[in-house]
């Protein structure tokens, strides 16, 4: 085996020939190259100048081979300090395919990852998941470029119009995160959602993710209710796309959402009950509890049909007071 590889080790320029020939080689030859290249690359190491030269300006058609070489080089615990800037420059100037960055992402910092993050999300889903693994892995020296919560925030920060991504790419990236529940835990989701609810503008997919979160982790319900209350303070009904998701969420989370619904201004409360009429009877029963009803505005009670009952009770109380008062006065006179 050593005899077979010796020419490559003695004449590294043969690697250039391999890269140049790879693009037009028949499939069996490509498979043979990919099968043997790991041994050669590991023997050379990432500091070998001729190899770095090839990586900096790879022949056309050799992109797949180049990516495999980078994966092999990235298996070392510490990448060559020369390799990372070469790969970054290659992406910025020639290839423009974020796939080439995946093997070295674990060595990127947060300021380096965030600008290219939309391009990573735009990759095929399996490649995005691999990229995500590298980002969250980081290095022993620097740690991960992004925390799981920061990944979620970054995904929601992508704009289909501004970043040129189909909306489905972004929703698929979110779903990929939810599939990794040991990484994207309910604590991670709570942290990310609480950060995003304060953003202006609110992320387009915010309500969709809230609904996903409550489906995945029902015990998040109290956190979600606090977030819904914040959305009312931000007048979520003025944001049509988010308002639809808000109503869907309060419908799915009843009766936990009843205190939230009762915080809505009367017109929006009426609109909500018209949209989801099945909520009305149970919400009225909830609101009719003395400890709840006493804190509700009359306009809210009118929407719920409880204002008449309140007025009737007040009239009865007034009549009772009138009847009691003369008797009390008569007693004093006597």
C-alpha positions in Angstrom: 0.0 0.0 0.0 2.8 2.4 0.9 4.4 1.7 -2.5 1.2 2.7 -4.3 1.0 6.0 -2.5 4.7 6.8 -2.5 4.7 8.7 -5.9 2.1 11.1 -4.5 4.1 11.7 -1.3 7.3 12.2 -3.3 5.7 14.3 -6.1 2.8 16.2 -4.6 2.1 17.9 -7.9 0.4 14.6 -8.8 -2.4 15.8 -6.6 -3.0 18.7 -9.0 -3.4 16.2 -11.8 -5.9 14.2 -9.7 -8.0 17.3 -9.1 -7.8 18.4 -12.7 -8.9 15.0 -13.9 -11.6 14.4 -11.4 -14.4 16.5 -13.0 -14.4 14.6 -16.3 -13.5 11.2 -14.9 -16.0 8.3 -15.2 -17.9 7.3 -12.1 -15.8 4.2 -11.2 -12.7 6.4 -11.3 -14.3 9.0 -9.1 -15.3 6.3 -6.6 -11.8 4.9 -6.6 -10.3 8.4 -5.9 -12.7 9.1 -3.1 -11.9 5.7 -1.6 -8.2 6.2 -1.5 -7.9 10.0 -1.0 -8.4 9.9 2.8 -5.2 7.9 3.3 -3.2 10.3 1.1 -4.6 13.4 2.7 -4.0 12.2 6.2 -0.4 11.4 5.3 0.2 14.9 3.9 -1.6 16.9 6.6 -3.3 20.2 6.1 -0.1 22.2 6.4 1.3 20.9 3.1 1.8 23.9 0.9 1.0 22.2 -2.4 -2.3 20.9 -1.1 -3.2 24.3 0.3 -2.5 25.8 -3.1 -4.9 23.4 -4.8 -7.6 24.2 -2.2 -7.2 27.9 -2.8 -7.8 27.6 -6.5 -9.4 24.2 -7.3 -9.9 23.1 -10.9 -13.4 23.3 -12.2 -15.4 20.1 -11.6 -13.4 19.1 -8.5 -15.7 20.7 -6.0 -17.1 17.5 -4.6 -13.5 16.1 -4.2 -12.4 19.3 -2.6 -15.3 19.1 0.0 -14.3 15.6 0.9 -10.7 16.6 1.3 -11.8 19.4 3.7 -13.9 17.0 5.7 -10.9 14.8 6.1 -8.7 17.7 7.2 -11.4 18.8 9.6 -11.3 15.5 11.5 -8.3 16.8 13.3 -9.1 18.4 16.6 -7.4 21.6 15.5 -7.5 22.8 11.9 -4.5 24.4 10.3 -4.5 28.2 10.9 -3.6 28.5 7.2 -6.6 26.4 6.0 -9.5 28.4 7.4 -8.8 31.8 5.7 -8.1 29.9 2.4 -11.5 28.2 2.5 -13.2 31.5 3.4 -11.6 33.3 0.6 -12.5 30.5 -1.8 -16.1 30.9 -0.8 -16.1 34.6 -1.1 -14.4 34.9 -4.4 -15.0 31.8 -6.5 -17.3 29.0 -5.4 -20.1 30.9 -3.7 -21.4 27.5 -2.5 -21.8 27.4 1.3 -21.3 23.6 1.2 -17.5 24.3 1.0 -17.7 26.0 4.4 -19.3 23.2 6.3 -16.2 21.2 7.2 -14.6 24.3 8.8 -17.6 25.9 10.4 -16.7 24.5 13.8 -13.7 26.9 13.8 -15.9 30.0 12.9 -16.8 32.6 15.4 -20.3 34.1 15.8 -19.5 37.2 13.8 -18.3 34.9 11.0 -21.3 32.6 11.0 -24.1 35.1 11.2 -23.5 36.8 7.8 -23.4 33.4 6.0 -26.2 31.8 8.0 -29.0 32.5 5.4 -26.8 30.7 2.8 -26.5 27.7 5.1 -30.2 27.6 5.6 -30.6 27.7 1.8 -28.6 24.4 1.4 -30.4 21.1 1.0 -31.8 20.1 4.4 -29.3 17.3 5.0 -26.4 19.7 4.4 -28.0 22.3 6.6 -28.3 19.8 9.4 -24.6 18.9 9.0 -23.7 22.6 9.0 -25.7 23.0 12.2 -23.9 20.2 13.9 -20.6 21.8 13.1 -21.7 25.2 14.3 -23.0 23.8 17.6 -19.9 21.7 18.0 -17.4 24.5 18.0 -13.8 23.8 19.2 -12.4 22.9 22.5 -10.6 26.2 22.5 -13.5 28.6 21.5 -16.7 26.7 22.1 -19.6 26.8 19.6 -20.1 29.8 17.4 -23.8 29.9 18.3 -25.8 28.5 21.1 -29.0 26.6 20.3 -31.1 29.6 21.3 -29.0 31.9 19.0 -29.5 29.4 16.2 -33.3 29.7 16.5 -33.1 33.5 16.7 -30.9 33.5 13.6 -33.3 31.3 11.6 -36.2 33.7 12.5 -34.1 36.7 11.5 -33.9 35.5 7.9 -36.1 37.5 5.5 -37.4 35.7 2.4 -37.3 39.0 0.5 -34.1 40.4 1.7 -32.1 37.2 1.9 -33.6 35.7 -1.2 -34.8 32.4 0.4 -38.1 30.6 -0.1 -40.1 30.6 3.1 -40.2 26.8 3.1 -36.4 26.7 3.5 -36.8 28.7 6.7 -39.7 26.6 8.0 -37.8 23.4 7.2 -34.8 24.8 9.2 -37.0 25.4 12.2 -38.5 22.0 12.0 -35.0 20.4 11.8 -34.2 22.1 15.1 -37.4 20.8 16.7 -36.4 17.3 15.8 -33.3 17.6 18.0 -35.1 17.8 21.3 -32.0 16.9 23.3 -30.3 20.1 21.9 -33.3 22.4 21.4 -34.9 21.8 24.8 -37.8 23.6 26.2 -35.4 25.8 28.2 -33.7 26.7 24.9 -37.1 27.5 23.2 -38.2 29.6 26.1 -35.0 31.6 26.0 -35.2 32.1 22.2 -38.9 33.0 22.2 -38.5 35.5 25.0 -35.7 37.2 23.0 -37.7 37.3 19.8 -40.9 38.7 21.4 -39.0 41.9 22.1 -37.8 42.3 18.5 -39.1 45.0 16.1 -40.5 43.9 13.8 -41.5 40.6 15.2 -40.2 37.6 13.1 -42.6 36.4 10.4 -42.6 32.8 11.7 -42.9 33.8 15.4 -46.4 32.5 16.0 -45.8 29.3 13.9 -42.8 28.5 16.2 -44.8 29.2 19.3 -47.4 26.7 18.2 -44.7 24.2 17.4 -43.2 24.8 20.8 -46.4 24.2 22.7 -47.0 21.1 20.7 -43.6 19.7 21.4 -43.4 20.8 25.0 -46.9 21.2 26.6 -45.2 22.2 29.9 -44.2 25.5 28.2 -47.8 26.7 28.4 -47.1 29.2 31.2 -44.2 30.7 29.3 -46.3 30.9 26.2 -49.1 32.7 28.0 -46.7 35.3 29.2 -45.5 35.8 25.6 -49.1 36.1 24.3 -49.7 38.8 26.9 -46.7 40.7 25.7 -48.1 40.4 22.2 -51.3 42.0 23.3 -49.3 44.9 24.7 -47.7 45.1 21.3 -51.1 45.2 19.6 -50.6 42.0 17.7 -54.0 42.5 16.0 -52.3 45.2 13.9 -50.0 42.5 12.4 -52.3 40.4 10.2 -50.1 37.4 9.7 -49.2 37.1 13.3 -52.8 37.8 14.5 -54.0 34.7 12.6 -51.4 32.6 14.5 -52.2 34.3 17.8 -55.9 33.3 17.5 -55.0 29.8 16.5 -52.7 29.5 19.5 -55.2 30.8 22.1 -57.8 28.4 20.6 -55.4 25.4 21.0 -54.3 26.3 24.5 -57.7 26.9 26.1 -58.5 27.2 29.0 -55.0 28.3 29.8 -55.4 31.2 27.3 -58.7 32.5 28.8 -57.0 35.2 31.0 -55.0 36.2 27.9 -58.2 36.5 25.8 -59.8 38.7 28.4 -56.9 41.1 28.1 -57.9 41.9 24.5 -59.8 45.2 23.8 -63.5 44.5 23.3 -63.4 44.8 19.5 -60.6 42.3 19.2 -62.2 40.0 21.8 -65.5 40.1 19.8 -63.5 39.3 16.6 -61.7 36.4 18.3 -65.0 34.8 19.4 -66.5 35.3 16.0 -63.5 33.5 14.5 -63.6 30.7 17.1 -67.2 30.6 18.3 -66.6 27.4 20.2 -64.6 29.4 22.7 -67.5 31.6 23.8 -69.5 29.4 26.2 -66.4 28.2 28.1 -64.9 31.7 28.2 -68.2 33.1 29.5 -68.2 30.5 32.3 -64.7 31.3 33.2 -65.3 35.1 33.1 -68.5 34.7 35.2 -66.5 33.5 38.2 -66.7 36.3 40.9 -63.0 36.6 41.3 -62.6 37.1 37.5 -65.7 39.1 36.7 -65.1 41.7 39.3 -61.8 42.7 37.5 -63.3 43.0 34.0 -64.3 46.2 32.4 -68.0 46.7 31.6 -67.2 46.8 27.8 -65.6 43.3 28.1 -68.6 42.0 30.0 -70.9 43.4 27.3 -69.0 41.3 24.7 -69.5 38.2 26.8 -73.2 39.0 27.5 -72.5 39.3 31.2 -73.2 43.1 31.5 -76.9 42.5 31.9 -76.4 40.1 34.8 -74.1 42.6 36.5 -76.7 45.4 36.0 -79.5 43.1 37.3 -77.4 42.3 40.4 -76.7 46.0 41.0 -80.5 46.8 40.7 -81.3 44.0 43.2 -78.7 45.3 45.6 -80.1 48.8 45.3 -83.6 47.6 45.9 -82.5 45.7 48.9 -80.7 48.7 50.3 -83.9 50.9 49.9 -86.0 48.3 51.7 -83.6 48.0 54.5 -83.0 51.7 55.0 -86.6 52.7 56.1 -86.8 49.8 58.6 -83.5 51.0 60.1 -84.8 54.6 60.4 -88.1 53.5 61.9 -86.2 51.6 64.6 -84.2 54.8 65.4 -87.4 56.9 65.6 -89.0 54.3 67.9 
